[in-house]
Amino acid sequence: MGPIEGPSGWLEQLPPLVLHPDIGHTGPLWGEPLGDNPLLNLPAPAVSAPEPAPSSTPDQTLALTAATNDATSATAVPTTAATTTPPVAALPVDATWLAQREAALLALRADYSAAHQQALALDRDLAQSPNAPGFNETAFAERFLAEAVAKGNAAWKTLADLYGTDPATLVSRHSALLSLALTDHAINAGPPPPGRAMGSVQQLGVTDLVLADPLMREIAQTFGRDPSPPATHLAHEQVRLYGQVRYDAMTRLHVGMEAVRDEYSAAMGRAADSDTGPGWVEVQVERQQLTADSYGETRSQTVTVTERRFDPDAFT
């Protein structure tokens, strides 16, 4: 069986997505609306951070360590199976982070444009000499990023801070941010910071409500299976918007619902072909019947007869 690419039809009721402009798609996707949806009026889920643990003084820490060592040496603690903590779904990026990133991208675009104009002017001078090479945009972009790291470009340094890393690592992980800065884009385009998703609070909240439904959870656990790693542009876009945890859960639920649908269709087909069992009911119907009287004349009359029929609703 090939890789699972994520659900399509079952999440048609989610709010509309903001897809990356470079990614083409056909058919219904996650988030493509199908008419009015009462879920859109629900409030955003409350998200609270855990309370920080109280700080300890050095004396308290030493005392606690000594007490723990004494208790461990005095009593053998039986080993138990470790409890597995379920992965936490990514929180949405906040408006402040998006605004700060957008300001840094605009500043990066201005720095790149200025450097680009200087390079083009130099290239025109060199073009007057024989056998001069043409201007290479890709090579210039790579050189610009290298100099941004080496010379401490302020805009690139701000982007690195926003993504929780250093400028050199940001180049290796998200060099596409330069292309994003040089093109018109949605405010939530591009990669999210670690532990966050680029979808809106509304999108992620409605998705979490669907995944938390007891019936949906039972279908996913009983009939779903773990998805393959995202391998297509669309799959990576869904991970970008919803986060890896939601992508896995949504894909697992989609596979489970497909399995339930296939099992239901197969069972209905077997019942319809069997002429007996679930779904077969007796119904009273009116038929026209031709009869001959004592004089040999044929007459039509309406009679009520009992027939057996397969009723999909009764089977369901």
N, C-alpha and C positions, 0 to 999 in steps of 0.2 A: 504494500500500500504506500502511495506517495505521501509527501509531506502535507500536513493539514495547513491550509492557508487562512483559517479564521472564518468566523461566521459571516453570513451575508444577510439572508432574509429575516432571521428571527429578531434582529436588532433594528429593524426598519423604523421602529417607533422612537429611537433616540433622537436628541437634538441634532441639527445639521453640523457636520464637521467642517473644519478649516483645513483642507488638504493642501499639501505642498504643490505649487503650480507646476513643478517639473514632473509630477507623477500622474500619468493618465490612467483612467479606470473606466470600466463599463459595467452595467448591471447594478443592482442594489448593493450598497455597502453599509457597514456599521454607520449609524448616525443619519442615514438618509430618511427624512420624515415621510410618513404615510398618513396624511390628513392631520386633523387636530388631535392633540395628545394631552389628556388631563394630567399626565405626570409632569408636564412642563411647568405646571403651576405649583409644584411642591417646593417647599423651602430647601435651601442648600443644607446638606448634612453638617451637623456641628462637628468640628474637628478640634480636639483639645490635646495639648502636649502633655506628656507625663510629668508629674512633679519631680523636680531634681532631688536627688538623695541629699540628706543633710551632710554638711562637711564635718570631718573629724579632725581633731587636733592630733599632733604626733603622739602624745601620750596615750590618747584613746586608741589610736591605731595599734600601737605596740601592745597595749593591754588586751585588745581584742585578738591580735595574732597569737599572743601567748596562751590565752584561754582556749582558742581554737586548737592549737597544737596539743595542749594538755588533754582536751576532750578526745581528740583523735587517737592519741596514744593509749588512753585509758579504755576506750570503748571501740570495738570494731563495728563500723557502720555497714549494714548489709547494702549491697549494690542493688539498684533498681533500674528498670529501663528508663532511659532519658526521655523526657517529654519533648516532643518536637513542636517548636513554636511556628505557627503558620506565617508565611511571608506577608509583609505589610504592603498594601497597595500604595502606589506613589501618590503624594499630595499634589494638587495643582500649583503651578507657579503663581505668585501673586503679582498684582499690577505694578507694585513698586519695582520688583526685579525686572519685569518686562520693560518698564520705562527707562531704567538705568541701562539695560542692555541696548535699547534702541538708541539712546544718546551716544553710547560708545560706538555703535555701528556707524552712525552718522559721522562721528569724528574720524573713524577709520576710513570711511569713504573720502572725506576731504583730504586726509593725509595721502591716500593712494592716488587720488586725482592729481595732486600737486607733484608728487614724485613721477607719475606717469607722463605729465606734460614735460617735465624736465628731461626725462629719458627720450621722449619722442623728438625733442629739439636737438639733443645730442645725436640721435640716430639720423636725423636729416643732414646734419653736418657730415657724418661719416658716410652717408649715402653718395656724397659727391666724389668719393674716392673709388677707384676701380675695385671690382669684386667685393664690394661691401655687403655683409650679410643683412638680411631683412630683420625687422623688429619682431621678436618672439614674445607674444603676450604671456604665454605660460611660464616661460623662463623668468620674465620680469616679475610675475606674481610670486613665484617661489623666492626670488631674490628679495622682494619687498618684505615677505614674512620673515626671512632669515635676518634681515636688517632690523625689523621690528623687534625681534628677540634680542639681537646683539646690542642695539642702541637704546633699548628700553622705551619703545613707542608707548605713549601714555594710554592711547585708546586700546591697544592690544593688551596692555597690562591690566586695564580695568576689566576687560572681558575675561581674562584669566582669573582675576579675583572673583568675578561673578560665578564662574564655573568651578570655583574651589580648587584651582590648580595653579601652576606656574606658566609663564608665557611659552616656554619651549614645549612643555607637555601639551598645551592647548593646540599648538601647531600640529602635533602628531595625532591628536584625537579629533579636533574639529577645525581643520584648515578650511573647510567649506564655509566657515563664518565670513571669510573674506568675500566669497562669491555672494553670500547673503547680503553683505554690506553694500555691494555694488549694484544690487538689483532692487526693484520695488518688491515688497513682501508683506505678508500678513504679520501682525504684531507678535503672533505666537509661532511664526515659522522657525525652522531650524531646531537644533537639538536642545533638549531640556537640561537643566543642571542635574547632578546626581540626586537620586531619590525623588525626583519630581516628574510630572507629566505635563505636556503642553495643552492638554484638553482643558476646557473651562470647568469651573465648579459645577455648573449645571450638567454638563456632559458626564463628568465622572460621578456625580451624585446619583443621576438616574441609572447609570450602569451598575453602580453598587446596589441600588434597590432591586434591580432585576436579579443580580447574582445572589442576593441575600434571601430571595423568595424560597421558602422550604421546598416547594415542588421543583423549582429549578435546580436547587442544590442536590436533591435526590436523583434527578435525571442525570446530572453531571457526574455524580459519584458512582451511579449504577451502570450507566451506559457509555459514559465518556472515556477518553483515554488521554494521556499526556501528549501535548502537541509537539511537533518537531520545531526546532529553532526557526525563527522567521528567516525566509530565504528570498522573498520577493520585495519589490519596492512598496507594494501595498501593505504587506505584513510589517515591514519596518515602519511605515507611516502609522499603522495602528499602535505599534509599541511606543512610538514617539508621543502620540496623543493620549493613550490610556495607561502606559507603563507596562512593564513585562508581566507583572502579577495579574493585572486585569486581562491582558492579551491571552495569557495561558488559560485563565478561568473562562473567558468568553469562548475561546476555541474549544475547550473541553465540553462546555455546555452545548455548543453547536453540534459537535460530533454526537453527543448523547441524544439530542433531539432528532438528528438524522437517523440514528439507530432506532429510536422509538417509532418514528414515522415508517421506516422500512418494515419493522416487525409488525406494526399494525396493518400495513397494506398487504403484507404476505398472509397474515392470519385472515383478513377479510376475503382475500381471493380464495383461500382454501375453503372457507365456510360457504362462499357463494357457489363454488363448484360442487359442494358435497350434497346439496339438496336436503340437508338436515342440519340440526345443531343450532348454535347461536345465530340469530339474525333472521331465521325463517319464521314467518308468522302466517296465520290464516286470516284472510280478509274477505269480506262480503262485497261482491261486485255484481253489477247488473249487466246482463247479456240479452241480445236479441235472439230469439229462438223461433225457427220456422216449424209449424205443425200443420198437419192435414186434417180437415174435419171429415165427417162421415160422407160428405158429398164429394170429397176429393179435392176440395179447394185448399190452397196453401195460405196460411195466415202467419203473421209475425206477431210475437208477443214478447214482452219483457219479463225475464225471470231473474231471480237472485240466486247466484251460485257462490260456493266457497272455493277460493283458490289459495294456494300456497305461494308466497312471494318472499324474496330476500329483501329485507329492509336494513340499509346501512345504519340508520339511527338505532334500530333495535339491537343490531350487532354491537354498536359502540356502547 
